[in-house]
């Protein structure tokens, strides 16, 4: 048996975390579109995906796979542009965004972790670029009103950044091993 890490990535951050996790678990990493074929013999399937409009890309497909294969174990790595939990970005906000895709009532014990990714405007598609320009205008207004968080986010996103760190996966790996899943 073993594990499979399925990923969904737009700018590369989620794919990078998927690669690191696959190495850590000693398993294959595949695009989410290949999950049905590649994960057939796996007993642990991990989705590594990114937040888009406050929900995880590919979550609907992953939930459908989970429903069809209830005998397997599942975990999720949720990658986002906001920093790791801190005073400005509390863990509860990451939890709230995660629960939009995997409600606690339906998935109460599924292990997951949040990992900060990066932001690379130039790698976005045309629609996402247009949406981000609108978001930047909103952040500018909030920053002018003195919102430190909006100002910080705007400055980082305009500059572009890579916030990926392999160590952000440690809590999930520890949890999977404690459960005897990895």
VENURSUL-V276850 format. One record per backbone hydrogen bond with DSSP energy under -1.0 kcal/mol. CO is the residue of the C=O (numbers start at 0). NH is the residue of the N-H. Records with the same first field share a line. If there is no record, write none. Layout:
CO = NH ; NH
This chain:
1 = 42 ; 43
3 = 45
4 = 29
5 = 47
6 = 31
11 = 15
12 = 16
13 = 17
14 = 18
15 = 19
16 = 20
17 = 21
18 = 22
19 = 23
20 = 24
21 = 25 ; 26
27 = 4
29 = 6
30 = 33
31 = 34
33 = 37
34 = 38
38 = 41
42 = 72
43 = 3
44 = 74
45 = 5
46 = 76
47 = 7
48 = 78
49 = 56
54 = 51
55 = 58
57 = 61
58 = 62
59 = 63
60 = 64
61 = 65
62 = 66
63 = 67
64 = 68
68 = 71
72 = 44
74 = 46
75 = 112
76 = 48
77 = 114
78 = 50
79 = 116
88 = 85
89 = 92
90 = 94
91 = 95
92 = 96
93 = 97
94 = 98
97 = 100 ; 101
102 = 106
110 = 75
112 = 77
114 = 79
116 = 162
118 = 160
119 = 122
120 = 123
124 = 128
125 = 129
126 = 130
127 = 131
128 = 132
129 = 133
130 = 134
131 = 135
132 = 136
133 = 137
134 = 138
135 = 139
136 = 140
137 = 141
138 = 142
139 = 143
140 = 144
141 = 146
142 = 145
146 = 150
147 = 151
148 = 152
149 = 153
150 = 154
151 = 155
152 = 156
153 = 157
154 = 158
155 = 159
160 = 118
164 = 167
165 = 168
166 = 169
168 = 172
169 = 173
170 = 174
171 = 175
172 = 176
173 = 177
174 = 178
175 = 180
176 = 179
